Amino acid sequence: ILNNLSPQVNQQIMISIPGWPATLASTSTKLPADKHDAFASWCPDLVNIVRNQNNFTKVLYFEVLNEKDGLYNGDSAGLATLTQKASAAMRAKNANIKIAGGNWTQPYDDADIQ
């Protein structure tokens, strides 16, 4: 997709990382705590592949764990910790990228906000 899109777009592009690879855990449950470091290591690998190996420099924005509030119901602190760990690893790979996180499916449901 990026091979076709990137050369024709004069805008910056965002890639969403909607979840973790199925090799780490089921995508229909919370990521187990013992897999957090593996996920945090996988995210900068993606940044490296996109920005460095394929030279898609227009990809400036990355969204980590889009709409996982349903899985982390009642544990927004756990989701925030995982997102922060992944974000720090991604920034260590490329300090110029911008990272979004904490994007909720139900933003009007504030029962989980801690």
N, C-alpha and C positions, 0 to 999 in steps of 0.2 A: 504494500500500500504506500509506504513512504517513498519508494522508488518512483511511483507514479505521481504522488501528490507533492512531495517536497520541491522538486524543481519548478513547479508551476505556481507555487504559492509564495506571495511576497510577505506573508504574515508569519508570525511565530506560531508554532504548533505545540499543543499539549498532548501528552500521552497519559492515559489513565491506566494505573495498575489496579485492576478491580479486585484482585485477590492474590493468594499465594499459589505456587505451582502445586498441582495435585500430588506430586511426588513428596511434598512436605506433609500434607494432611488433606483430609476431605475439605472441599470448599463450602460444604454445608454446615460446618461446625467451626467454633473458635479455633484459632491456631494454638496448639499446645505450647506452653511456655518453653519447653525444651527445644522448640523449633524456631523460636524468635530470632536467634542469632543466624540461623541458616537463611531465613527470609531476609534479614537485614544485609546479608552478604550477597544474596541474589539480586536485590534491587540495584546496587551500583554496577553489577555485571550488565544489567539491561541498559543503564546509562552509557556504559562503555561501548556496548554493541551499537547503540543508536547514534551517539554523538561522535565517538572516536573511530570505531572500525568502519562505520558506514558514512561518516562525515555529514550527518544530518544536523547541521548546526542550527537550523531553524527550529528544531525541537528544543525549546528552552524550558518548557513547563512540564512537570510531572505531577500527577495526582496519585497519592498513595492510599490504597484501600478505600475505594469508592463505595459508599453506602453499606457499610458493615454494621450499622447500628442494630439491625435485626439479630445478627449473630451474637453481638456483644451486649445484648439487652441487660441493662443493670451494671455493666462493667465498662463504662466509657473511659475510666482511668486506664484500664488494661489496654484498650484500643489506642488510646493516646500514647501510652508508653511504647507500644509496638510501632506506631507511626513515627514517633520521634527517633527511635533506634534506626529504623530504615532510612529516614531523612538524613540523619547525621552521616550514615555510611555513604549515601548518595552524594552529599555535599563534599565529602572527603575525596570522592572520585572526580567531581567537577564543581568547583565553587561558584560557577556562573549560572547554574540552573536554578529555577524557582520551583518550590514544592508546595503543593496544597494537600491538606489532609483534614480528616474530621468532617467529611461530607456525608450528610445524613439522608436517609431515605425519607424519614418523617421529621423534618426540621421543626415542625410545629408541636411535636410531642417532646416536651422538655422533662419528662419524668426520669430519663436516664442521664441528664446532665448533672454532673457531680462537681 
